[in-house]
Amino acid sequence: FLTAEDACGGTMRGSSGIISSPNFPNEYHNNADCTWTVVADPGDTISLIFTDFQMEEKYDYLEVEGSEPPTIWLSGMNVPPPVISNKNWLRLHFVTDSNHRYRGFSAHYQG
């Protein structure tokens, strides 16, 4: 059962855009489970540049698939280095537990 507040994720197209956690720059909610897929033109790669990153170490995390290494697991309070896809897509999976909420993340992508 999804309420409007829980709706998050989706497919992002186009040459550039911004992906951020629900409610950003306010605190994300507990028990979030969001998946975004970024799709660029065939043959293109995608750069994901984080501008803000703040989540509960180990318990809340962002998993990024589609780059090298195949799965990058991000958590904690440090802004991660940019992620470059090795195909024309990236998948971001944001998961939070039932306590301790932070600002979350914001990232800018470009194809």
C-alpha positions in Angstrom: 0.0 0.0 0.0 1.5 3.3 -1.1 0.6 6.7 0.0 1.6 9.8 -1.9 4.4 10.4 0.6 5.9 7.0 -0.1 5.8 7.3 -3.9 9.4 7.7 -5.1 11.5 6.5 -7.9 10.7 6.1 -11.5 12.4 6.3 -14.9 14.4 9.4 -15.7 15.1 10.2 -19.4 16.8 13.0 -21.1 20.4 14.3 -21.2 20.4 15.7 -17.7 18.4 16.0 -14.5 18.4 15.8 -10.7 17.6 12.9 -8.5 17.1 13.4 -4.8 15.7 11.5 -1.9 12.1 12.0 -0.9 11.4 15.3 0.9 15.0 16.6 0.1 16.4 18.9 1.5 14.2 17.9 4.5 14.5 14.5 6.1 13.6 11.4 4.2 11.0 9.1 5.7 11.6 5.8 7.4 11.2 2.5 5.6 11.7 4.1 2.2 12.4 1.8 -0.7 12.8 3.8 -3.9 14.3 2.8 -7.3 15.2 5.2 -10.0 16.4 4.1 -13.5 18.3 6.7 -15.6 18.2 5.9 -19.3 20.4 7.7 -21.8 20.6 7.3 -25.6 22.1 4.0 -26.8 25.9 4.3 -26.9 26.0 7.1 -24.3 27.1 6.8 -20.7 25.8 8.6 -17.7 27.7 10.7 -15.1 26.1 10.9 -11.7 27.6 13.8 -9.6 26.5 14.0 -5.9 26.0 17.5 -4.5 24.7 16.4 -1.1 24.8 13.2 0.8 23.8 12.5 4.4 22.3 9.3 5.7 22.5 6.9 8.6 25.7 4.9 8.3 25.1 1.2 7.4 21.4 1.3 8.0 20.2 3.7 5.3 21.9 3.4 2.0 21.9 4.1 -1.7 22.9 1.2 -4.0 24.0 2.2 -7.6 24.0 -0.4 -10.3 25.3 -0.2 -13.9 28.8 1.1 -13.3 32.2 -0.3 -12.4 32.2 -2.1 -9.9 28.7 -3.5 -10.9 27.2 -2.5 -7.6 28.3 0.5 -5.5 26.9 0.7 -2.0 26.8 4.3 -0.5 26.1 5.3 3.0 27.1 7.7 5.8 27.9 11.4 5.8 30.5 11.9 3.0 29.6 13.1 -0.5 30.6 10.1 -2.8 32.8 10.6 -5.8 31.0 10.8 -9.2 29.7 7.5 -10.6 30.1 6.8 -14.4 27.9 4.2 -16.0 29.4 1.6 -18.3 26.3 1.3 -20.4 23.4 3.7 -21.2 21.6 3.2 -17.9 22.1 3.5 -14.1 19.9 2.2 -11.4 19.7 3.9 -8.0 18.1 2.0 -5.1 17.5 4.0 -1.9 16.6 2.1 1.3 16.0 3.4 4.8 15.2 1.6 8.1 12.7 2.4 10.8 14.6 5.1 12.7 17.1 8.0 12.4 16.3 10.2 9.5 18.7 12.6 7.7 18.7 14.9 4.8 19.4 12.2 2.3 21.0 12.8 -1.1 20.8 14.9 -4.2 22.6 14.1 -7.4 22.8 15.6 -10.8 23.1 13.3 -13.8 24.1 14.0 -17.4 24.3 11.8 -20.4 
